[in-house]
Amino acid sequence: MTLNLKEHFVKYEALVQIVDAVFDRVKKEFPKEVFCREKCSDCCYAIFDLTLIEALYLKDRFLKKFMGKDKNDLIEIAGKTDRVLTKMKRHAYKEVKNGADELEIVGKMSQERVRCPLLGEDNLCVIYEYRPITCRLYGIPTSTAGVSHICGRTNFKQGEPYPTLNMDKIYTQLQLLSAQLVKDINSEKIKMHEMLIPVSMAMVTDFNEEYLGVRKDG
């Protein structure tokens, strides 16, 4: 990845700081309810996708932190994980195409557990300081499209009132950052900011100028 995306990463990191502050505030107000602690890896088996800005940031930091055999080993694990996810998504697509309820299929997918390729053998994230926003917020109450979500190990009780973070607003900000990035690199793929990319795919993808659709001068 040869493009200079520092300016965009700085803006993304600013959003990360806001998200971390929200998590810390909820954890401080509800210390008994927030279960998060070292080596609790429940969130590391959740299936979720990254926006373009998150995927590019994660891959950039991954390449800066790992090299040689360590990098290749992690990419190999990511490749295997990505093949599993692709198979699952193809199956889900076929079910929906054959008449299955889409919301029900999405619900089933959310219950699946696939080990994140960045989860080390010691049950610690190998790139914790650069982990995605979804990982940073997993232990507190959130909502998406009006549906609330809580961690399976949390002590928050379903149905009781708690401060709940609206993830739709976070996703909107991430999409806006991604859209600005696509515009600034002069990509011909003008809808690329709508892409959703699994962590495993972000690790194995070469986000070069050709992939990003950067227009050549002239």
C-alpha positions in Angstrom: 0.0 0.0 0.0 2.0 3.0 -1.3 -0.7 5.7 -1.0 -0.1 8.3 1.8 -3.3 8.0 3.9 -1.9 9.6 7.0 -4.4 12.5 7.0 -7.3 10.1 6.8 -5.9 7.8 9.5 -5.5 10.8 11.8 -9.3 11.5 11.4 -10.1 7.9 12.0 -8.0 7.8 15.2 -9.9 10.9 16.4 -13.1 8.9 16.1 -11.4 6.0 17.9 -10.6 8.3 20.8 -14.2 9.3 21.1 -15.4 5.7 21.0 -12.8 4.7 23.7 -14.0 7.6 25.9 -17.6 6.4 25.6 -16.6 2.9 26.6 -14.5 4.1 29.5 -17.3 6.3 30.8 -19.8 3.4 30.7 -17.3 1.1 32.4 -16.7 3.6 35.1 -20.4 4.1 35.7 -21.2 0.4 35.6 -18.1 -1.4 36.8 -20.0 -4.5 37.9 -21.9 -4.8 34.6 -18.9 -4.4 32.2 -17.2 -7.8 32.2 -14.2 -6.9 29.8 -10.9 -8.0 31.2 -7.6 -9.4 29.9 -7.9 -12.7 28.0 -11.7 -12.5 27.8 -11.9 -13.2 24.1 -15.7 -13.6 23.6 -15.7 -10.7 21.1 -12.9 -12.3 19.2 -15.3 -14.9 17.8 -17.9 -12.5 16.6 -18.6 -12.1 12.9 -18.5 -8.5 11.7 -17.2 -6.4 8.8 -15.0 -3.3 8.6 -15.6 -0.2 6.6 -13.0 0.8 4.0 -11.2 3.2 6.3 -11.0 0.6 9.1 -9.7 -2.1 6.7 -7.0 0.2 5.3 -5.9 1.3 8.7 -5.8 -2.2 10.1 -3.8 -3.5 7.1 -1.4 -0.5 7.4 -0.7 -1.1 11.1 -0.5 -4.9 10.6 2.3 -4.5 7.9 4.2 -2.0 10.2 4.1 -4.3 13.2 4.7 -7.7 11.6 7.3 -8.9 9.0 8.9 -12.1 7.9 7.6 -15.4 9.2 5.3 -13.8 11.8 3.5 -11.8 9.1 3.3 -14.8 6.7 1.9 -17.1 9.5 -0.8 -14.6 10.4 -1.7 -14.1 6.7 -2.0 -17.9 6.3 -4.3 -18.1 9.3 -6.3 -15.1 7.9 -6.6 -16.9 4.5 -8.1 -20.0 6.1 -10.5 -17.9 8.2 -11.6 -15.9 5.1 -12.4 -19.1 3.2 -14.6 -20.2 6.1 -16.5 -16.9 6.2 -16.9 -16.9 2.4 -18.4 -20.4 2.5 -20.8 -19.3 5.3 -21.9 -16.2 3.5 -22.5 -18.1 0.2 -24.7 -20.5 2.1 -26.6 -17.7 3.7 -27.1 -16.0 0.3 -28.5 -19.2 -1.2 -30.9 -19.6 1.7 -32.2 -16.1 1.3 -32.4 -16.6 -2.5 -34.5 -19.7 -1.9 -37.0 -17.8 0.2 -35.6 -17.8 3.8 -36.2 -14.8 5.9 -33.3 -12.4 5.6 -33.4 -11.1 9.1 -33.6 -14.6 10.5 -30.5 -15.6 8.4 -28.6 -12.5 9.6 -29.6 -13.4 13.2 -28.2 -16.9 12.7 -25.0 -15.6 11.2 -24.5 -13.3 14.2 -24.7 -16.4 16.5 -21.9 -18.2 14.6 -18.4 -18.1 16.2 -15.3 -17.9 14.1 -11.9 -17.2 15.7 -10.4 -13.9 14.7 -7.0 -14.5 12.9 -5.5 -11.8 15.1 -6.3 -13.6 18.3 -3.0 -15.1 19.5 -2.5 -18.5 21.1 -2.3 -16.8 24.5 -5.9 -15.5 23.9 -4.6 -11.9 23.5 -5.1 -9.8 20.4 -1.8 -9.5 18.6 -2.7 -6.0 17.3 -4.8 -4.8 20.3 -3.8 -1.2 20.2 -5.1 -0.9 16.6 -8.2 -3.1 17.0 -11.4 -2.1 15.1 -14.1 0.0 16.7 -16.5 -3.0 17.0 -14.0 -4.7 19.2 -13.6 -1.6 21.3 -17.3 -1.3 22.1 -18.2 -5.0 22.4 -18.6 -5.0 26.2 -21.2 -2.2 26.5 -24.8 -1.9 25.4 -25.2 -0.9 21.8 -28.0 -0.7 19.3 -28.1 -1.1 15.5 -31.2 -0.3 13.4 -33.2 0.0 16.7 -32.2 -3.4 18.0 -30.1 -3.5 21.2 -27.1 -5.8 21.7 -25.2 -6.8 24.7 -22.1 -9.1 25.2 -22.9 -12.7 26.2 -20.7 -12.4 29.3 -21.9 -9.0 30.4 -23.8 -8.4 33.6 -26.1 -5.9 32.0 -29.7 -7.3 32.2 -31.8 -7.4 29.1 -34.8 -5.1 29.3 -33.4 -2.8 32.0 -32.5 0.8 31.0 -28.8 1.5 30.4 -26.9 4.1 28.4 -26.9 2.5 24.9 -24.5 3.6 22.1 -26.2 4.0 18.7 -23.9 2.2 16.4 -25.7 3.5 13.3 -24.2 7.0 14.1 -20.7 5.4 14.4 -21.1 3.6 11.1 -22.3 6.8 9.4 -19.1 8.5 10.5 -17.0 5.6 9.3 -18.7 5.7 5.9 -18.2 9.5 5.6 -14.5 9.0 6.4 -14.3 6.3 3.8 -16.2 8.4 1.2 -13.8 11.3 1.7 -10.8 8.9 1.3 -12.2 7.5 -2.0 -12.7 11.1 -3.2 -9.2 12.3 -2.2 -7.4 9.4 -3.9 -9.3 10.2 -7.0 -10.7 6.6 -7.3 -12.8 5.7 -10.2 -14.7 3.3 -7.9 -16.9 6.0 -6.5 -19.0 3.6 -4.4 -16.1 1.8 -2.8 -16.8 3.6 0.5 -19.8 1.3 0.8 -17.7 -1.8 0.9 -17.7 -4.0 4.0 -14.6 -6.1 4.6 -14.0 -8.9 7.1 -10.9 -8.6 9.2 -9.5 -11.7 7.5 -10.0 -10.3 4.1 -8.4 -7.0 5.1 -5.3 -8.9 6.2 -4.9 -10.8 2.9 -5.9 -8.1 0.5 -3.2 -5.9 -1.2 -4.8 -2.5 -1.1 -2.7 -1.1 -4.0 -3.7 1.7 -6.4 -5.2 -0.7 -8.9 -7.4 -2.3 -6.2 -8.5 1.1 -5.0 -9.2 2.3 -8.5 -6.8 5.3 -8.4 -7.0 7.2 -11.7 -3.7 7.8 -13.4 -2.7 11.3 -14.4 -3.9 12.2 -17.9 
